[in-house]
Amino acid sequence: MNGRVACLLEVGTGFHPELTGRENIYLNGAILGMKRREVQEKFEEIVAFSGIERFLETPVKRYSSGMRVRLGFAVAAHLDFEILVVDEVLAVGDAEFQRKCLGRMTDVAAAGRTVIFVSHNLAVLQRLCSRAIRLRDGQLVSDGLPDVVVGEYLDELASAAKTPVIDRSDRRGSGAARVVSLEAVGDETGAVAVGRPLAIRIKCSPPSSHADVLLGIYNQHGTLVTSCDSRIAGDRDERHSNHEATFECQISEVTWTPGRYRINVAIYDRGQLADHVESACVIDVHEGVYQGRSISNGFPGSNIVPHCWMRPE
């Protein structure tokens, strides 16, 4: 490293709950290595960036987590540094604030300084970064252009889906229930196509009348396209076999555009995560017909939102 380093690993570290937002700006600035004069010179910019002017004289203990992140990021973002380390801080905050943060990091990089952005948000990583480094268990796996490294990562996730779910060791959760298998069943031909029905069957063991299943469907860029949650749309039939329970998610009409998708599965038992498997299944969505119109390869976006147009008279 050659230069001053600023870290946004745990935004708001050092905030004192009894002090006001104004006082914590000075306190947090000092912790980050800013002199009082620096904080005073940039105070108005920090407050404007945070967007919490109305609550500046309110003790931080009455702030929401989002407000704390706003204030913490605003202070750190105005620190004079050559290297900025950012770790998933954008997971909190509304869309407008996230846009401001991304804009700030882009400005920093454009000024010739270094931003090390640690994230599982592959789309943002590809948009922001000029270089990507992939780690596994603390060891370097690949280093290169973001599109190449992200592609390798997604290929690895897809290859993991070839291993039977029951044999997968890269899972997390309490183990109160485990995914035994996951199968995606398309139309009568067995294919998954736009505009056609799809059934996703999940077997878990041991059975529980308190279990719920969450599916996350991701596109080839690693972006979450949609989720299916039995807590929202599931029935409460408690009749399970003695050894396994089979959940089935029925999708009447596939609205994902042609391409490759992977499915993550999670089981919750009494509200606690029991099992989670990434890329439990990979499916290829083929061309098809949606609302009477042909949807072919190269169709923009990943999801077709049901909609209609009214032409002017």
C-alpha positions in Angstrom: 0.0 0.0 0.0 1.2 3.5 -0.8 -1.0 6.1 0.7 -3.7 6.8 3.3 -6.3 4.0 3.7 -10.0 4.5 4.6 -12.1 1.5 5.5 -15.8 1.1 5.3 -16.0 -2.4 6.8 -18.5 -1.7 9.6 -20.1 1.7 8.9 -20.7 3.7 12.1 -18.1 1.9 14.2 -17.3 4.2 17.2 -20.6 6.1 17.2 -21.6 7.0 20.7 -25.4 6.4 21.2 -25.8 9.2 23.7 -24.2 11.8 21.4 -26.0 13.7 18.6 -25.5 13.2 14.9 -23.4 16.4 14.9 -21.2 15.3 17.7 -20.7 11.8 16.2 -19.6 13.3 12.9 -16.6 14.9 14.7 -16.0 11.7 16.8 -16.2 9.4 13.8 -14.0 11.7 11.8 -11.4 11.6 14.5 -11.5 7.8 14.7 -11.0 7.7 10.9 -7.9 10.0 11.2 -9.4 13.3 10.2 -8.3 16.5 12.0 -11.0 18.7 13.5 -10.3 21.4 10.9 -10.9 18.9 8.1 -14.2 17.9 9.6 -15.2 21.5 10.0 -14.3 22.3 6.4 -16.4 19.4 5.1 -19.1 19.4 7.6 -21.8 20.9 5.4 -21.0 18.4 2.6 -21.1 15.5 5.0 -24.5 16.5 6.3 -25.9 17.1 2.8 -24.6 13.7 1.6 -26.1 11.9 4.6 -29.6 13.4 4.1 -30.3 13.5 7.8 -30.3 17.3 8.4 -33.5 17.2 10.3 -32.1 14.8 12.9 -28.6 16.3 13.3 -29.3 17.3 16.9 -30.9 13.9 17.8 -29.0 11.3 19.8 -27.7 8.5 17.5 -29.4 5.9 19.8 -32.7 7.0 18.2 -31.4 6.6 14.7 -32.5 3.6 12.6 -29.8 1.3 11.2 -30.2 2.9 7.8 -29.7 6.4 9.3 -26.5 5.2 11.0 -25.2 3.8 7.8 -26.0 7.0 6.0 -24.1 9.1 8.5 -21.2 6.7 8.8 -20.7 6.5 5.0 -21.0 10.2 4.6 -18.1 10.8 7.1 -15.9 8.2 5.6 -16.6 9.2 2.0 -15.3 12.7 2.7 -12.0 11.5 4.2 -8.9 12.4 2.1 -7.4 9.0 1.1 -5.6 7.2 -1.6 -7.1 3.7 -1.0 -10.7 3.0 0.0 -11.7 -0.5 1.2 -15.5 -1.1 1.0 -17.2 -4.3 2.2 -20.9 -4.8 1.5 -21.9 -1.5 3.1 -24.4 -0.9 0.3 -26.6 -3.7 1.6 -28.3 -1.2 3.9 -30.0 2.0 2.8 -32.6 3.0 0.2 -32.1 3.0 -3.5 -31.4 6.7 -3.7 -28.7 6.5 -1.0 -27.1 3.5 -2.7 -27.0 5.4 -6.0 -25.2 8.3 -4.2 -22.7 5.8 -2.7 -22.0 4.2 -6.0 -21.6 7.6 -7.6 -19.1 8.7 -4.9 -17.0 5.5 -5.4 -17.0 6.1 -9.2 -15.8 9.7 -8.6 -13.1 8.5 -6.3 -11.9 6.0 -8.9 -12.1 8.5 -11.7 -9.8 10.8 -9.6 -7.0 8.2 -9.8 -7.5 6.7 -6.4 -8.0 3.0 -5.6 -11.3 1.5 -4.4 -11.3 -2.1 -3.2 -14.9 -3.2 -3.4 -15.8 -6.5 -1.6 -19.2 -7.8 -2.7 -21.4 -10.7 -3.9 -23.4 -8.2 -6.0 -21.9 -9.3 -9.3 -23.7 -6.8 -11.4 -22.4 -3.8 -9.4 -18.9 -5.3 -9.3 -18.9 -5.6 -13.1 -20.1 -2.1 -13.5 -17.8 -0.4 -11.1 -14.5 -2.3 -11.2 -11.7 -2.6 -13.8 -10.1 -5.6 -12.1 -11.6 -8.5 -10.1 -9.9 -10.9 -7.6 -11.7 -14.0 -6.5 -10.8 -15.7 -3.2 -11.7 -19.1 -1.7 -10.8 -19.9 1.9 -8.4 -16.9 1.9 -6.5 -18.1 -1.2 -6.3 -16.4 -4.6 -8.3 -18.3 -7.2 -8.3 -15.9 -10.1 -7.3 -12.3 -10.9 -8.3 -10.5 -14.1 -11.0 -8.6 -15.9 -14.4 -8.6 -14.0 -16.4 -10.2 -16.8 -13.8 -13.1 -17.0 -13.6 -13.6 -13.3 -17.3 -13.4 -12.7 -17.9 -15.8 -15.6 -15.5 -18.3 -13.9 -17.3 -17.9 -10.6 -20.7 -18.5 -12.2 -19.4 -21.5 -14.2 -18.1 -23.0 -10.9 -21.6 -22.6 -9.3 -23.2 -24.2 -12.3 -20.8 -27.2 -12.1 -21.6 -27.6 -8.4 -25.2 -28.3 -9.4 -24.0 -31.5 -11.1 -23.4 -33.0 -7.6 -26.5 -34.5 -6.1 -27.9 -32.1 -3.5 -27.8 -34.8 -0.7 -24.0 -35.1 -1.2 -23.3 -31.3 -1.2 -21.0 -30.2 1.6 -21.1 -26.5 0.8 -24.3 -25.9 2.7 -25.1 -23.9 5.8 -27.9 -24.0 8.5 -28.7 -25.7 11.7 -29.3 -29.1 10.1 -32.8 -29.4 11.7 -33.9 -30.3 8.1 -31.9 -30.9 5.0 -32.6 -30.7 1.3 -32.5 -34.2 -0.2 -33.1 -33.4 -3.8 -34.4 -30.6 -6.1 -35.9 -31.1 -9.5 -37.2 -28.7 -12.1 -39.9 -30.2 -14.3 -41.0 -28.4 -17.4 -43.9 -29.0 -19.8 -44.9 -32.3 -21.3 -41.7 -32.5 -23.4 -39.6 -32.0 -20.2 -38.2 -28.7 -21.5 -38.4 -25.4 -19.6 -39.6 -22.7 -22.0 -41.0 -19.1 -21.9 -44.8 -19.1 -21.5 -44.9 -22.8 -20.3 -45.6 -24.2 -16.9 -42.8 -25.2 -14.5 -42.8 -27.3 -11.3 -39.9 -27.3 -8.9 -40.0 -30.2 -6.5 -37.9 -30.2 -3.3 -37.6 -33.2 -1.0 -36.4 -32.6 2.6 -35.7 -34.8 5.5 -36.8 -35.2 8.3 -40.3 -34.0 7.7 -41.7 -31.1 9.7 -45.1 -29.4 9.8 -43.2 -26.2 10.6 -40.9 -26.2 7.6 -41.0 -23.6 4.8 -39.0 -23.4 1.6 -37.5 -20.4 -0.1 -36.2 -20.5 -3.7 -34.0 -17.9 -5.3 -33.7 -17.8 -9.1 -30.6 -16.1 -10.4 -29.7 -15.3 -14.0 -26.4 -16.0 -15.7 -25.0 -12.7 -14.4 -25.7 -13.7 -10.8 -28.5 -11.3 -10.4 -31.6 -12.4 -8.4 -34.5 -12.5 -10.9 -37.2 -13.6 -8.5 -37.9 -15.6 -5.4 -40.6 -18.1 -4.5 -41.5 -18.4 -0.8 -43.8 -20.9 0.7 -44.4 -18.6 3.6 -46.2 -16.2 1.2 -48.0 -18.5 -1.2 -47.8 -22.0 0.4 -50.6 -24.1 1.8 -50.5 -25.4 5.4 -51.0 -29.1 4.7 -49.2 -30.9 7.5 -49.6 -34.4 6.1 -46.0 -35.6 5.5 -44.5 -39.0 5.2 -42.5 -40.5 8.0 -39.2 -40.1 6.3 -39.3 -37.3 3.7 -41.5 -34.3 2.8 -41.9 -33.2 -0.7 -42.7 -29.5 -1.5 -43.7 -28.5 -4.9 -43.6 -24.9 -6.3 -45.9 -24.6 -9.3 -45.3 -21.7 -11.7 -48.1 -21.5 -14.2 -46.2 -19.5 -16.8 -42.4 -19.0 -17.1 -41.7 -15.3 -17.6 -37.9 -15.5 -17.6 -36.3 -14.7 -21.0 -34.2 -17.5 -22.7 -30.9 -18.3 -21.0 -29.4 -20.2 -18.1 -30.6 -19.8 -14.5 -29.6 -21.3 -11.2 -31.8 -22.0 -8.2 -30.7 -21.6 -4.6 -32.8 -23.3 -2.0 -33.3 -22.7 1.7 -35.4 -24.5 4.3 -36.6 -22.7 7.4 -37.8 -24.6 10.4 -39.8 -22.6 12.9 -38.4 -19.4 11.3 -34.7 -20.5 11.7 -32.5 -21.4 8.8 -32.2 -25.2 8.7 -30.4 -25.7 5.4 -29.2 -23.6 2.5 -27.7 -24.8 -0.8 -26.5 -22.5 -3.6 -26.9 -23.6 -7.2 -28.9 -26.7 -6.1 -30.2 -26.8 -9.7 -29.4 -25.2 -13.1 -32.1 -24.8 -15.7 -32.0 -23.6 -19.3 -35.0 -21.6 -20.4 -35.8 -22.0 -24.1 -37.5 -19.8 -26.5 -41.3 -19.7 -26.3 -44.5 -17.8 -26.7 -45.7 -15.3 -24.1 -49.1 -13.6 -24.5 -49.2 -14.6 -28.1 -45.8 -13.2 -29.0 -42.6 -15.1 -29.7 -39.8 -14.6 -27.1 -36.4 -15.6 -28.6 -32.8 -15.5 -27.6 -31.4 -12.0 -27.2 -34.6 -10.6 -25.7 -33.5 -7.8 -23.3 -33.7 -8.2 -19.6 -34.2 -11.4 -17.6 -37.9 -11.2 -16.6 -41.0 -10.3 -18.5 -43.4 -8.4 -16.2 -47.0 -9.0 -17.1 -48.3 -5.8 -18.6 -50.3 -4.3 -21.5 -50.3 -1.1 -23.6 -53.2 1.1 -24.5 -52.7 3.0 -27.7 -53.9 6.6 -27.9 -57.2 7.2 -29.7 
